[in-house]
Amino acid sequence: MTIGIIKERKTPPDRRVVFTPGQLKKLEEEYDNLKFIVEPSDIRIFSDEDYKNHGIKVSSDLSACEVLLGVKEVPIDALIPNKSYFFFSHTIKKQAYNRDLLKAILDKNIQLYDHEVITRENGARLIGFGRYAGLVGAYNGFRLLGKRHSTFELPKVENLADLSKVKNELDKIAVPNIKIILTGNGKVAKGAREILEHLNIKEVNIEDFLNKTFQEPVFYNAQVLDYNKRKDGKPSDLSEFFADPRPYESDFMKFAKVADMFIAGHFYGDNAPYLFTREDAKHPEFNIKLVTDISCDIDGPVASTIRPSTIAEPFYAYDPQTESEVDPMNTDAIGVMAVDNLPCELPKDASEGFGEMFAEYVIPAFFNNDKDGVLKRAKMTEKGKLTEKFSYLKDFVDGRS
């Protein structure tokens, strides 16, 4: 079996890659019938020479490859017909900007496996860049905090070599006595926690967070039922909420009244209550002055996130009274960090972590007849049609939704 590592062609450039040179060498040694071909790239975090030095073939000719691996969407004109592709297609939520991409994949008889739906049988994701989004997002939040109050200066992550250098920079700062609310319990939230814990910020329980004052920075990691409650006052139930969140309403304001900084690391599901609305943000007791929105759902559950920001310009501010964007250094407004491609700032570590997961969970499926169903669950298209699991996208492809 021959697998190709494709060049990332999306703009802005993405330096990440599915596998590092060392990981490819190890896999070729582990599986007798497995070979890799790496398409040349002048932007990848690992150079062509790095791969060649590990004995990996580098070539523009990928015709011998049965499977092609990438990170971001492949431009339509670069798609090779009749191949199997793995990449983040950003189509499973009917993202209109990628409708033509999905149509082209079907027209070119491509088997698409989306990284986002490489899951366990229970639906839990097996691979992704979530940890690195959480790490970089939390770091950027503290970078904005320091800039807004002129208390410390942190360099951009993209200018640092790796995660160890990121943590070295955090060792140089002193975080003021603030309360930080972190939402979520997945890979994103765990990445953010890693930063909070590295800074030795004390974790407190919910009662103390809501009712006590502290002489040091503290955080509370809120779970779903901490910030959602039933509208009718009945006891909340987590499985019930996930099955149908419509009987619930937000209970986030109790945190917003006492927190100074909000790190949004949660997953927002369809029909779930917004955490805080534009009206909530106008409330005289709304206290949050800095939002690090790693989840980055625009005009959605976090009212201050009115647009995505960029790695080049990661910060803006939201004026609740005018519901508009203002200068990020305006401390009367809510400072916002809402970069939607955070792992790109840490391409080396992110690539290493992603490759480890892909090698553990996906590569074996090619050689064990997919005994755990990993490939079957992730396959979106086959023989020019959507697979049964993704048939709900037919109207989307046809332009009817």
C-alpha positions in Angstrom: 0.0 0.0 0.0 1.3 3.5 -0.9 0.1 6.6 0.9 0.8 10.1 -0.3 1.3 13.1 2.0 0.0 16.1 0.0 1.1 19.7 -0.1 -1.2 22.1 1.8 -2.5 24.5 -0.8 -5.2 26.5 1.2 -4.7 30.2 1.7 -3.6 31.4 4.2 -0.8 28.8 4.2 -0.9 26.0 6.8 2.5 24.6 7.8 1.0 21.5 9.6 1.3 18.0 8.2 -0.3 14.7 9.1 3.0 12.9 9.8 6.5 14.0 10.7 9.5 12.4 8.9 10.4 10.2 11.8 6.8 8.9 12.1 6.8 7.9 8.4 10.1 6.1 8.8 8.7 4.2 11.8 5.5 3.2 10.1 7.4 2.0 7.0 9.5 -0.2 9.3 6.5 -1.5 11.2 4.3 -2.4 8.2 6.1 -4.5 5.5 3.8 -3.4 2.6 3.5 0.2 3.5 5.3 3.0 1.6 4.9 6.8 1.6 5.4 9.4 -1.0 5.6 13.0 0.2 4.6 15.8 -2.2 7.2 18.6 -2.2 6.3 21.7 -0.2 8.0 24.9 0.5 5.7 25.8 3.4 5.6 22.6 5.5 7.1 22.8 9.0 9.3 19.8 8.0 11.3 20.4 4.8 11.6 18.0 1.9 15.2 17.3 2.9 14.0 16.3 6.4 11.9 13.6 4.8 14.6 12.5 2.3 17.1 12.2 5.2 14.7 9.7 6.8 14.6 7.7 3.7 11.1 8.8 2.6 10.5 9.3 -1.1 9.7 12.9 -2.1 7.9 13.3 -5.5 5.4 15.4 -7.3 4.0 12.2 -8.9 1.4 10.8 -6.5 -0.3 8.5 -9.1 0.9 5.4 -7.4 -0.8 6.4 -4.1 -4.1 4.7 -3.2 -4.6 7.1 -0.3 -3.8 10.8 0.0 -3.4 12.5 3.4 -3.8 16.2 4.1 -4.8 18.6 6.8 -7.0 21.4 5.4 -9.4 21.4 2.4 -7.9 20.5 -1.0 -8.6 23.1 -3.8 -10.9 21.6 -6.4 -8.4 21.9 -9.2 -5.8 20.0 -7.2 -8.1 17.0 -6.5 -7.0 13.8 -8.2 -9.9 11.7 -9.4 -10.6 8.1 -8.2 -8.4 8.4 -5.1 -9.1 8.2 -1.4 -8.5 11.4 0.6 -8.3 12.2 4.2 -8.6 15.9 5.3 -10.8 18.3 7.2 -13.4 19.0 4.5 -15.6 21.4 6.7 -18.7 20.1 5.0 -20.5 18.0 7.6 -22.3 21.0 9.0 -23.4 22.1 5.5 -20.8 24.9 5.4 -21.9 26.7 2.3 -18.4 27.9 1.3 -17.4 24.2 0.7 -20.5 23.1 -1.2 -18.7 23.1 -4.5 -15.8 21.2 -3.0 -18.1 18.3 -1.9 -19.8 18.4 -5.3 -16.4 18.1 -7.0 -15.4 15.2 -4.7 -18.5 13.3 -5.8 -18.0 14.2 -9.5 -14.4 13.0 -9.4 -15.4 9.7 -7.8 -13.2 10.4 -4.7 -13.6 8.5 -1.5 -13.5 11.2 1.2 -12.7 10.3 4.8 -13.0 13.4 7.0 -10.7 13.7 10.0 -13.5 15.2 12.0 -15.5 12.0 11.9 -12.8 9.6 12.7 -14.4 8.3 15.9 -14.9 5.6 18.3 -18.2 3.6 18.1 -19.7 5.9 20.7 -18.9 9.0 18.5 -16.0 10.2 20.5 -13.3 11.7 18.2 -10.1 9.8 17.9 -7.8 12.4 16.3 -7.7 16.2 16.0 -5.8 19.3 16.9 -8.0 20.3 19.8 -5.3 20.2 22.5 -3.2 22.6 20.5 -6.1 24.9 19.9 -6.6 25.0 23.7 -3.0 25.6 24.4 -2.5 28.4 21.9 -5.9 29.9 22.7 -5.3 30.2 26.4 -1.8 31.6 25.8 -3.2 34.2 23.5 -5.8 35.1 26.1 -3.1 35.9 28.6 -1.2 37.8 25.9 -4.2 40.0 25.4 -4.6 40.4 29.1 -1.1 41.7 29.4 -1.4 44.1 26.5 -4.7 45.6 27.6 -3.4 46.4 31.0 0.3 47.0 30.0 1.4 44.6 32.8 3.4 42.2 30.7 4.3 41.4 27.1 4.1 37.9 25.6 5.5 37.2 22.1 3.3 35.6 19.4 3.2 31.8 19.5 4.1 31.7 15.7 7.4 33.3 16.6 8.3 30.5 19.1 9.9 27.2 18.1 7.7 24.8 20.0 5.5 24.3 23.1 8.4 24.2 25.5 9.3 27.8 24.4 5.7 28.8 24.8 5.8 27.6 28.4 9.2 29.3 29.0 7.6 32.6 28.1 4.7 32.0 30.5 7.3 31.5 33.3 8.2 35.1 32.9 4.8 36.7 33.7 2.8 37.3 36.8 -1.0 36.9 36.4 -3.0 39.4 38.5 -5.7 38.4 40.9 -8.5 37.5 38.5 -11.2 34.9 38.3 -11.2 32.8 35.1 -14.1 30.6 34.0 -13.2 27.8 31.6 -16.0 25.8 29.8 -15.6 22.3 28.3 -14.1 19.0 29.1 -12.7 17.8 25.8 -9.3 18.1 24.2 -9.7 21.9 23.7 -10.5 22.6 27.3 -7.8 20.2 28.5 -5.3 22.1 26.4 -6.4 25.4 28.0 -6.2 23.8 31.5 -2.6 22.8 30.7 -1.7 26.5 30.3 -3.6 27.4 33.5 -1.9 24.7 35.5 1.5 25.6 34.1 0.9 29.2 35.4 0.1 27.6 38.8 -3.4 29.2 38.8 -5.4 27.7 41.5 -8.5 25.7 40.7 -11.4 26.2 43.0 -14.8 24.7 43.4 -18.0 26.3 42.1 -19.2 27.6 45.4 -16.0 29.3 46.2 -15.7 30.7 42.7 -19.1 32.3 42.9 -19.0 33.5 46.4 -15.4 34.2 47.6 -12.8 36.7 46.8 -9.1 35.7 46.5 -5.7 37.2 46.8 -4.4 35.2 43.8 -5.7 34.2 40.3 -8.1 31.3 40.4 -10.2 29.3 37.8 -13.2 27.1 37.7 -13.7 24.6 34.9 -17.5 24.7 34.3 -19.3 21.6 32.9 -22.5 21.6 30.8 -24.9 21.4 33.7 -23.0 24.2 35.6 -24.1 26.7 33.0 -27.4 25.2 31.7 -30.6 24.6 33.7 -34.1 23.4 33.0 -36.6 26.1 32.3 -39.2 24.4 34.4 -36.9 24.2 37.5 -36.9 20.4 37.5 -33.6 18.5 38.1 -31.2 18.6 35.2 -30.0 15.5 33.5 -26.9 15.3 31.3 -28.0 12.6 29.0 -31.4 14.3 28.6 -29.6 17.6 27.7 -27.5 15.9 25.0 -30.6 14.2 23.6 -32.6 17.4 23.4 -31.3 20.7 25.0 -34.4 22.7 24.1 -36.1 22.4 27.6 -32.9 24.1 29.0 -31.8 27.7 29.3 -28.5 29.3 30.1 -27.4 29.7 33.7 -24.0 31.3 32.7 -24.8 34.7 34.0 -24.0 33.6 37.6 -20.4 33.2 36.3 -20.4 36.3 34.2 -21.2 38.4 37.3 -18.0 37.3 39.1 -15.5 36.2 36.4 -13.0 38.6 34.8 -11.9 36.3 32.0 -13.8 33.6 30.1 -12.0 30.8 28.1 -14.6 29.2 25.9 -13.4 25.6 25.3 -16.8 23.9 25.1 -18.5 22.2 22.1 -21.7 23.9 21.2 -24.5 21.6 19.9 -27.5 22.4 17.8 -30.5 23.9 19.8 -28.4 24.4 22.9 -28.9 27.7 24.8 -26.5 30.5 24.1 -24.1 31.0 27.0 -24.6 34.7 27.0 -26.5 36.9 24.6 -26.0 40.5 23.5 -28.7 41.6 26.0 -26.8 39.6 28.8 -23.6 41.5 27.9 -25.4 44.8 28.5 -26.5 43.8 32.0 -24.9 46.2 34.6 -23.6 43.2 36.6 -21.9 41.6 33.6 -18.3 41.6 34.7 -16.3 39.6 32.1 -13.8 41.9 30.4 -11.8 39.4 28.3 -13.1 36.5 26.2 -10.8 33.8 24.8 -13.2 32.1 22.4 -11.4 29.0 21.2 -14.7 27.4 20.1 -15.3 30.5 17.8 -18.9 30.1 16.8 -19.7 33.4 15.1 -22.8 35.3 16.2 -23.7 32.4 18.3 -23.4 31.2 21.9 -20.8 33.8 22.9 -22.3 37.2 22.0 -18.9 39.0 21.9 -17.6 36.8 19.1 -18.9 38.7 16.1 -16.2 37.6 13.7 -13.2 35.3 13.6 -9.9 37.0 14.1 -6.6 36.0 12.5 -3.1 34.9 13.5 -1.8 38.2 12.1 -4.4 40.3 14.0 -5.8 38.0 16.8 -7.5 40.6 19.0 -10.5 43.0 18.9 -13.0 44.3 21.4 -16.8 44.2 21.6 -18.8 47.1 22.9 -21.9 45.6 24.4 -23.9 48.9 24.4 -23.4 49.5 20.6 -23.0 45.8 19.8 -20.1 46.7 17.6 -16.3 46.2 17.3 -14.0 48.7 18.9 -10.3 49.0 19.5 -8.9 45.9 21.4 -7.1 48.1 23.9 -10.4 49.7 25.0 -10.7 48.4 28.5 -14.3 49.6 28.8 -15.2 47.0 26.2 -14.9 43.2 26.2 -11.5 42.1 24.8 -11.9 39.2 22.3 -9.5 36.6 21.0 -11.3 34.5 18.4 -8.7 33.0 16.1 -10.3 30.1 14.2 -7.1 28.3 13.2 -5.1 28.4 16.4 -3.1 25.1 16.0 -1.4 26.6 12.9 0.6 28.7 15.3 2.2 25.6 16.8 2.8 23.5 13.6 5.6 21.3 14.8 4.0 20.1 18.1 0.5 20.0 16.4 1.8 17.8 13.6 3.7 15.5 16.0 0.6 15.0 18.1 -1.8 14.5 15.2 0.6 11.9 13.6 0.8 10.0 16.8 -3.0 9.7 16.9 -3.3 8.9 13.2 -0.7 6.1 13.5 -2.4 4.6 16.5 -6.0 4.7 15.4 -6.2 4.9 11.6 -3.2 3.2 10.0 -3.9 -0.2 11.6 -7.4 -0.1 10.0 -5.8 -0.4 6.6 -4.2 -3.7 7.6 -6.8 -5.4 9.9 -9.8 -5.2 7.6 -11.1 -2.2 9.5 -12.2 -4.5 12.3 -13.2 -1.6 14.6 -15.1 0.3 11.9 -12.9 3.4 12.1 -12.7 3.8 8.3 -16.4 2.9 7.7 -17.6 5.6 10.2 -15.3 8.3 8.6 -16.2 7.6 5.0 -18.4 10.3 3.6 -18.4 9.5 -0.2 -18.0 6.3 -2.3 -18.6 5.6 -6.0 -19.7 9.1 -6.6 -22.4 9.1 -3.9 -22.7 10.1 -0.3 -22.5 7.2 2.1 -25.7 6.3 4.1 -24.4 8.1 7.3 -23.9 11.3 5.4 -26.9 11.1 3.1 -28.4 14.1 5.0 -26.0 16.2 2.9 -27.7 15.4 -0.4 -30.0 18.5 -0.3 -27.0 20.6 0.6 -25.0 19.2 -2.4 -27.9 19.8 -4.7 -28.3 23.4 -3.4 -31.6 22.8 -1.7 -30.4 23.5 1.8 
